[in-house]
Amino acid sequence: MCNSLPDCVIQVIYDCIKLIAVFQHEFFSIDTFIMKQSSFLPLRIAVLVASDTRNETTDTSGKILVERLTKAGHTLAEKCIVADNVYQIRAVLSRWIADPDVDIVITSGGTGLTGRDGTPEAATVLFDKEIEGFGELFRWVSYEEIATSTIQSRVTAGVANGTYIFCLPGSSGACRTGWDKILATQLDIRNSPCNFAELLPRLTEK
């Protein structure tokens, strides 16, 4: 069985889409369309764990994220464990969003309500655009697992200098939920009808 569309069929579809776009004035990337039919696009993902107590030996949440992203075919750009300190977290995030070799940043920890929880405060000031729906969707899927306790999670996400930043809670269960229920598909360029991965080249458009 053929896993991708024949070139002739793709060309016919492309011609039809171009014709529709002429009348509707909509932008469509044929490169993205063809990519969705065939190839996985590995992304370079950095993982930050915000914790006052964890190290490489005791960290579980960061390891879960690394295992899942590499198993999916992505590349670990870097992993870093920092204290629950707004300025230390922000310093690492700032370095990564300035690095052209980092496409995605996923943080774990510091999204709660205590005095030491400051990851959203560290990240949101860097955002060029906030992805409000990420936190909304996370709390919705998390409700099925921990019921109303999900209301204490200040999960957030945004775009900074062409880099996605996703801030997840510090528990291993929350990291599994964030990856399995949202990021696994949204960071896969083959996911339809749309995904975060396909927008990466356009995030810095002027």
C-alpha positions as CSV (number, residue, x, y, z in Angstrom):
1,M,0.0,0.0,0.0
2,C,1.3,3.4,-0.9
3,N,1.8,5.7,2.2
4,S,2.0,9.0,0.3
5,L,0.0,10.5,-2.6
6,P,1.4,10.2,-6.1
7,D,3.0,13.3,-7.5
8,C,0.3,13.7,-10.2
9,V,-2.4,13.7,-7.5
10,I,-0.5,16.2,-5.4
11,Q,-0.1,18.5,-8.4
12,V,-3.9,18.3,-9.2
13,I,-4.7,19.2,-5.5
14,Y,-2.1,22.0,-5.6
15,D,-3.7,23.5,-8.7
16,C,-7.1,23.4,-7.1
17,I,-5.8,25.0,-3.9
18,K,-4.1,27.7,-5.8
19,L,-7.4,28.4,-7.7
20,I,-9.3,28.6,-4.4
21,A,-6.7,30.9,-2.9
22,V,-7.0,33.3,-5.8
23,F,-10.7,33.8,-4.9
24,Q,-10.4,33.6,-1.2
25,H,-7.1,35.5,-0.8
26,E,-5.8,32.9,1.6
27,F,-2.2,31.8,2.0
28,F,-1.3,28.1,1.7
29,S,2.1,26.4,1.8
30,I,2.3,23.5,-0.7
31,D,5.6,22.6,1.0
32,T,3.8,22.1,4.3
33,F,1.1,20.1,2.5
34,I,3.6,17.7,0.9
35,M,5.5,17.4,4.2
36,K,2.3,16.3,6.0
37,Q,1.9,13.5,3.5
38,S,5.3,12.0,4.1
39,S,8.0,13.3,6.4
40,F,8.4,13.8,10.1
41,L,10.3,17.0,11.0
42,P,12.5,16.6,14.0
43,L,12.6,19.7,16.2
44,R,15.4,20.9,18.6
45,I,13.9,21.0,22.0
46,A,15.4,22.3,25.2
47,V,14.1,21.2,28.6
48,L,14.3,23.3,31.8
49,V,13.5,22.0,35.2
50,A,12.8,24.6,37.9
51,S,13.3,23.1,41.3
52,D,15.0,23.9,44.6
53,T,15.5,20.3,45.5
54,R,16.0,18.1,42.4
55,N,19.2,17.2,40.6
56,E,20.0,15.0,37.7
57,T,19.7,11.9,40.0
58,T,16.3,12.8,41.6
59,D,14.7,14.6,38.7
60,T,11.9,12.5,37.2
61,S,9.8,15.1,35.3
62,G,12.6,16.3,33.1
63,K,13.6,12.8,32.3
64,I,10.1,12.0,31.2
65,L,10.1,14.9,28.8
66,V,13.5,14.0,27.4
67,E,12.4,10.3,27.0
68,R,9.2,11.3,25.2
69,L,10.7,13.9,22.9
70,T,13.6,11.7,21.8
71,K,11.3,8.7,21.4
72,A,9.1,10.8,19.1
73,G,12.2,11.6,16.9
74,H,13.0,15.1,18.1
75,T,16.4,16.2,19.3
76,L,17.3,17.3,22.8
77,A,19.1,20.6,22.4
78,E,19.9,21.0,26.1
79,K,18.6,20.2,29.5
80,C,19.1,22.4,32.5
81,I,18.0,22.3,36.2
82,V,17.8,25.6,38.0
83,A,16.5,26.9,41.3
84,D,13.0,28.2,41.6
85,N,14.2,31.7,41.0
86,V,12.5,34.0,38.5
87,Y,15.8,35.6,37.3
88,Q,17.7,32.4,37.0
89,I,14.9,30.8,35.0
90,R,14.6,33.9,32.8
91,A,18.3,34.0,32.2
92,V,18.3,30.4,30.8
93,L,15.1,31.1,28.8
94,S,16.7,34.3,27.3
95,R,19.8,32.4,26.3
96,W,17.8,29.7,24.6
97,I,15.4,32.0,22.7
98,A,18.5,33.8,21.3
99,D,20.0,30.5,20.2
100,P,19.0,29.6,16.5
101,D,19.7,25.9,17.4
102,V,16.7,25.8,19.8
103,D,13.2,25.6,18.3
104,I,11.2,24.7,21.4
105,V,11.6,25.2,25.1
106,I,9.6,23.1,27.6
107,T,9.8,24.0,31.3
108,S,8.8,21.8,34.2
109,G,8.0,23.3,37.7
110,G,7.2,26.6,39.2
111,T,3.7,27.0,37.9
112,G,1.9,26.7,41.2
113,L,0.8,29.4,43.7
114,T,3.5,29.4,46.4
115,G,5.9,32.2,46.9
116,R,8.7,30.2,45.2
117,D,6.6,29.4,42.1
118,G,7.7,32.0,39.5
119,T,8.1,30.3,36.1
120,P,5.2,32.1,34.5
121,E,6.6,35.4,35.7
122,A,10.0,34.5,34.4
123,A,8.6,33.5,31.0
124,T,5.7,35.7,30.1
125,V,7.7,39.0,30.0
126,L,9.7,37.4,27.2
127,F,6.7,36.5,25.1
128,D,6.0,38.3,21.8
129,K,2.7,36.4,21.7
130,E,1.0,34.4,24.4
131,I,-0.7,31.1,23.5
132,E,-3.7,31.4,25.8
133,G,-5.3,28.2,24.6
134,F,-2.4,26.0,25.8
135,G,-3.1,26.6,29.5
136,E,-6.8,26.4,28.9
137,L,-6.5,23.1,27.1
138,F,-4.0,21.7,29.6
139,R,-6.4,22.4,32.5
140,W,-9.3,20.9,30.6
141,V,-7.5,17.6,29.9
142,S,-5.9,17.6,33.4
143,Y,-9.4,17.9,34.9
144,E,-10.1,14.3,33.8
145,E,-7.1,13.2,35.9
146,I,-7.1,15.4,39.0
147,A,-10.5,17.1,38.9
148,T,-10.7,20.6,40.4
149,S,-7.1,20.5,41.7
150,T,-6.1,21.5,38.1
151,I,-7.3,25.1,38.9
152,Q,-4.1,25.6,40.9
153,S,-1.9,25.2,37.8
154,R,-0.7,28.3,36.0
155,V,0.4,26.5,32.9
156,T,1.2,28.9,30.1
157,A,2.9,29.1,26.7
158,G,4.0,31.7,24.2
159,V,6.3,32.6,21.3
160,A,9.5,34.5,22.0
161,N,11.9,35.5,19.2
162,G,10.6,32.7,17.0
163,T,10.9,30.1,19.7
164,Y,8.0,28.3,21.4
165,I,8.0,28.2,25.2
166,F,5.7,25.7,27.0
167,C,5.6,25.9,30.8
168,L,4.3,22.7,32.5
169,P,3.9,21.8,36.2
170,G,6.7,20.0,38.0
171,S,4.9,16.7,38.7
172,S,5.8,13.8,36.5
173,G,2.1,13.1,35.9
174,A,1.5,16.7,34.6
175,C,4.5,16.4,32.3
176,R,3.1,13.2,30.8
177,T,-0.3,14.8,30.3
178,G,1.3,17.9,28.7
179,W,3.3,15.8,26.3
180,D,0.9,13.0,25.6
181,K,-2.3,15.0,25.3
182,I,-1.0,18.2,23.6
183,L,2.6,18.5,22.6
184,A,3.1,15.1,21.0
185,T,0.7,16.0,18.2
186,Q,1.2,19.7,18.1
187,L,4.9,19.4,17.6
188,D,4.4,16.8,14.8
189,I,4.3,18.5,11.4
190,R,2.2,15.7,10.1
191,N,-0.7,16.4,12.4
192,S,-3.9,17.7,10.8
193,P,-5.6,20.1,10.3
194,C,-2.8,22.2,11.9
195,N,0.1,22.2,14.3
196,F,2.7,24.3,16.0
197,A,5.6,22.8,14.0
198,E,4.4,24.0,10.6
199,L,4.3,27.6,11.9
200,L,7.9,27.8,13.0
201,P,9.3,29.3,9.8
202,R,6.6,32.1,10.0
203,L,6.9,33.1,13.7
204,T,9.3,35.9,13.0
205,E,7.5,37.3,9.9
206,K,7.3,41.1,9.8
